[in-house]
């Protein structure tokens, strides 16, 4: 293949990607969002976190040792830290660290 063909393909893909990201902002910049959009915007982070928790817990072996204790402790740490400090990054980092320590050294 010629390098000019590859460069052209990259430019077209870049422009198409950029256009799909910017067009909605240009079309709807003066409109007030609907109540449904406001509701989704407000609750989306919580919905995503609930989905991630269920996804993470789906493969836990609840019927055999250690009965999901590391996962439950890690989840509890995340909940307590987030309720206490309201900092998602801190909650995720410390809970992941505690979970990894538990599965590597305790269970």
N, C-alpha and C positions, 0 to 999 in steps of 0.2 A: 504494500500500500504506500501511497505517496504521503509524505508528511503534511502536505497542504490539505489533503482529504481529512486526515486525523485532526488537524488544527481546526478546520472548518466544522467537523462534527462536534468537537469540544465547545466551540463558540456557540453553535446552534443549541446544544444541550444546556449550556449555561444561560443563554437568553430565555429559553423555554422555562427553565427552573425559576429564574428571577421573575419572569412575567407572571407565573402562577402564584408567586408569593406576594407581589406588589399590587396586582389588579384589584383584589378585594378591598384593600385599603384605599385605593383611589376611587373606587365606585361607591363605597359606603362611608366615607370620611365625614360627611355632613349629617348623616342620619343617626338618630338615637337608637341604640340597640333595643330589640324587643324584650319583654319580660322573660321569655324563655331563654334567650341568650344570656341575660343577666343572671338568671338562676343557674344555668350551666357554668358560667364563668365563676360564680361564687362557690359552687359545690364540686367542681371538677377535681381539684387536688384531693379532696377526701375520697371521691369515687375511685380515683386512680390508686390511692393507698390501700383501700379495701380490696380492690382487685389484686394488687400485688401480694397482700397478705394471704388471700385465698390461694393464689398461685404458688406461693412459697410453701404453704402448709399441705398442699395436695398429695405430695409424695412421702410424707412423714409416716414412719412405721409405728403407729400408735399401740399395736398389740405386742411388740417385742422391745426388750431393753434397748435404749434408755427411755422408751415410751414418749418420745418427743420432748423430753425435758429441756434439752438445749434450745430447741426452737421456741418453746413456751417461755423460757427465761429470757431469751433474746427479744421476743415480742414484748414481754413485760417491761424490760429495760427501755425499749423504744417508747412505749406508751407513757411510762412514768417520766422519762426525760422530756418528752414532748409536752406533756401536761404542765410540767414544772417550768420549763424554760421557753417553750414556744419557738424552738429553733430546729427546723427539720434537718439541717445538715448535722448538727450536734447529735440529734436523736439517732439518725441513720448511722453515723460513724461509730458512736459508742456502742450501739446495739449490735452492729456488725462485728466490731472488735470483741465484744463480750461473747457473742455466739461462736466466733472462730476460736477464741481461747477455750471455751467449753468443749467444742468438738475435738480440738487437738490435744487437750491436756486432761480433761475430766471424763468425758464420755467416750 
